[in-house]
Amino acid sequence: MVGIGALLLALAIVITLHRFEPVGISTLAGKILRSLHGPGFAAIAIAVGWGARDWADGWWRVVLAFAVCVSISLVAELSQVPGPRNAEVADLVVDGAGILAGLGLVAALDPSLAFGTSPWTRRAVALASLLALIAIVMPTLRLTAAISVRNANFPVLLSFESNLERELYAGMETPPPVRIPKPAGWSTDGTMVGHATASGRWGTMLAMAPMHDWQDYKAVSLVIASAGDAPVDVGVMLRSNKKNYYRRFTAGPDPQRRRIEFADIIAKRPDFDLSDVRTLVISAAEPGQPFEVLIDDIRLEE
């Protein structure tokens, strides 16, 4: 009965996490939640695998546990079909990897299951399962470290001081700026800046999903300079609730801090929601004209 109760509780938790989109979480926190597919189903597989000792004997116990875990995965994904979240085959694949790794470890640690005459077979299965679990958990650990770095640096949105900051613009369908040592003449803290290149149709140099809630601040600013001797025109676009605000700057060879006052945004776009800023994009003001800029210390100001 305890095993059945734990199984029903796990099913309820999994379906709730699949069915409902948490309100107000940041994009990075959403990535962490989605990354839990593999680790979550590995944990479910381990729990079900141990709990199945009362359901069947021998390898049938593992087969039954696998069937139960796959059923939970299928039901959870199907619960997303009505929306607002999307059911994806890729999620089922990740779930399956977690299930196999979890059950593999359970089987390897169960002395009642036969792995042949050689003890190395059991050890090999245990090692392979453990390595698979480590690989499955690593994305969640990396994202958790990235959100810790972001929270520690806040209200700095992007400083280019940590490789983990790449998670702030990963998945935005644009190449990230290259981190380079800070040139002479830069007065900002830290030792690294972003070297961004604008080319192609839209000339996007950086697109990031920042911390959403900006309503307790007065401005967002960044330090920017042309990477060459000639000045270049740069555009900064903010997006909130399908409302855009665009500002154009000229970046010269000398680094200067450029500031966007939120009062100016509201004066121009009264419907712009500063409590839910989803995207910050830095691009060439003239799409298709390739040039390079140096960017540093994107931050919110009080």
N, C-alpha and C positions, 0 to 999 in steps of 0.2 A: 504493500500500500504506500509505503514511503517513497519507493521508486516511482510509482505511478503519479503520486502527488508532485514530486520534483519534476517529472517529465511534463506534466500539464502546466506547471509554473513556468518552465523554460519555454514551452510553446507560446504561452501568453505573452511573455516578455519579448520573444523574438518577433511575433506578429505585431506587437505594439510598436517596436522600433522600426519595423518595415513599413507599417501602414501609415504612421503619422510623422509628418515633418516637424521637428522641433521649431518653435517660433523664437526669433530673435538671436539665434546663434550665428557666429561669424562663419565665413566661408571656410576658414581653416578648421574650425571646430566641426563643421559639416564633413570635411575630408576625414577627420579622425573617426567620426561616427561611421562613415562608409567603409573605412579601413578595417572595421571590426568584424567584417564578414568572416574572414579566415580564422582569426583568433577566437571569435565567438563560437563558431561551429566546431573548432577543435576542442574547446572547453565542453561544449554540449556532448561531443562524441566521447570524451573521456568519462564524463558523468554517466552517460547512457551505457557506455561499455562496461563500467564497473557495476552499474545497477542491473545490467542484464544477466548477472550471475544467477538470479532467481528465476529467470525466464526460460533458459535453455542451457544445454551442456555442450562443451567442446567448442568447435569452430562454428557451430550453428548459432551460438551466442553472439559471435562477432558479426555473422551475416545478419542476424535479426537486429542488432544494434545499428549496423550500417543502413538497413532498410528504414528503421525508425528515424534516423538522423536525416537521410535524404528526403523522407516524407515531410519532416519539419521544414527543410529548406524549400521544397516545392510549395507547400502551403503558404509559407511566409512570402515567397515571391509572387504567388498568385494573388495574395491579399493586396498587392500594390497595383494590380491591373485597373481597379476603378479610379486610381489617382489618390492624392496629388503626386505621389512619387511614381517612378517608372520601374517596372519589372524588367530585369536584364538577364540574358543568358550568361553574361560574364560573371554576374554575382553567383550563379549556380556553380560555375566552374571553381570559383574561389571557395565557396562553401564546401564543395566536394574535396578540394585539396586539404582543407582544414579537417574534414571528417576522416579522410584516409590517414592523415598524420596522427590525429588523436587516437584513432582505433589501433593504428599500428603500434603506438607506444603502449597502449593498454594490453594488446595481445602479447607484446614482447615481455612485459612484466608479469604476465599471468603464468605461473609455473604449471598450471593444469593443462595448458595448451601445448601440443607436441610440435616441435619445429625440426624433427628429424634427429639423427644420431649426433650430429656435430653441434657443439655449443656455440660455434661461431655464427650459425644461421640466426639464432635468437639475438645475439649481440649485434649482428649487422642490421637486423630489422630495427632494433632499439636505437642504434646510432643514426640510421637513415631517418627514422621518424622524428628523432630529436632535432636533427639538422633541419628537417622540413618545418618543424614547429618554430624554430628560430627564424627561418626565412619568412614564414607567414606573419610572425609578430613584429618583425623589423619595421615595416612601413608604419605601423601604429606607434612604435617607439620613436621613430624619426619625426613623425608629425607632432607627437606630444612634446618632444624636445623643441621643435620649431615654435609651437605656441607658447612654450615657456620662455624662449628667447624673445618672442614678440612682446609678451606681457612684461618682461623685465625691462625692455627698451622703451615701452610706451611712455609718453606720446610720440616717440620717434616711430614712424611707420616703416621706414626702410633706411638702413645705414650702410649696407654693403660690408659690414664687419664680420658677418657669419654666413657660412655656406647654407645653414639651415634657413636663412631668409628666402632662399630660392622657392620654398614652399608657398610664399606669399604671392608669387606670380607664376608658379607652375600650373599648367593646364589652361593658361589664358591665350593659348594659340599664338604666341609670339616668342621669338628667341629672347632669353634673358640677357640683360647687359653683362658684359665681362667685368669681373672684379679685377682692378689693377691698383698698384700702390699709389697713394695720394701724391699728385704732383706738387712741386714747390709753389707756395703762394696760396694754398688752401688753408683757411683758418678753422675749419670744422674739426671736431674731435675725431679721433680714429685714424687709421692708417690706410684705409681702402676707399676707393670711389668706384662708381659704375661707369664703364665705357660703353655707350650705346650707339648703335649704327642704324640710321634710317635709310631704307631703300624699299623698292617695290611700289606697289600701287598706293598703299595707305601710309607708308612711312612710319609705322608704329615702332617705337623704340622700347617702351616699357608699358605693360598692362598688368595691374595688380589688383587683388581683392583685399582691401585693407580692413582694419577694425571698423565696424559699421557705424557706431554711434559717435557722431561728431558734435552733437548739439551743445555740449558743455564747453566748447572751444570757440575761438573767435576767428581763426584763420588756419590755413594749411600753407606750408612753405617748403621750398627746396632750394638747394644750391646747385647752380647749373652754369656751364661754360661751354663754349665751342672747343672742340678738340683740335682745331686748326687756328690759323691766323685770321680767317675771315669770320665775321658774325653770321649767325644763322637764326632763322625764325622757328620757334618751337611752340607747339600747342599743348595745353594741358586740359583734358576733358574729365569732368566728374559726372558720374551717373548715379541717380537715386530714383527708385520706383518709376523707371522708364522716362525720367526727366533728366536732360543733359544740361550741363553748364560748360562753356568753352571759354578759355582765356589764352591769349597769344602773347608770347614774350620774345624779345630778341636776346640771344645769348652771345656775348662777346668772348674774346680769349681769356679775359680775367673772370674768375668765379664771382658770382653775385647771388645773394639770396633773393629769390622771387617769392612774393607773398600774395595769396588770394584771400581777401577778406570775405568772411561769410555774410556780412551785412550787404556786400556788393552782390553776392549770389542771390540772396533773398529779394533784394531790390529789383533784380532783373528777372528772377524766376521765383515768385512767391510760393509756388507749389513744390519747390525743391525740398525734399525731406532730409534734413541734416542728421536725423537719428537713424538713417538707413542708407548710408552711402555704400554702394556695392562695387564700384569700379573707379580706379584712377588710371588714366591713360596719358602717356607722354608721347607725342608724335611730331614728325616734321610738319610745319605749318603749310608747306607746299608738297603734297603727296607726289611721290615719284622722283623727287630730287634728293639723291643720296648725300648724306653728310654725317658727321660724327659729333657727339656731344659727351661731356662728362657730367654725371649727376651724383649728388650726395645729399644725405641728411634730409630726407623727406619727413616732415614732422607736423603735428598739430600744435598750435600756439594758443595760449590763454589770453 
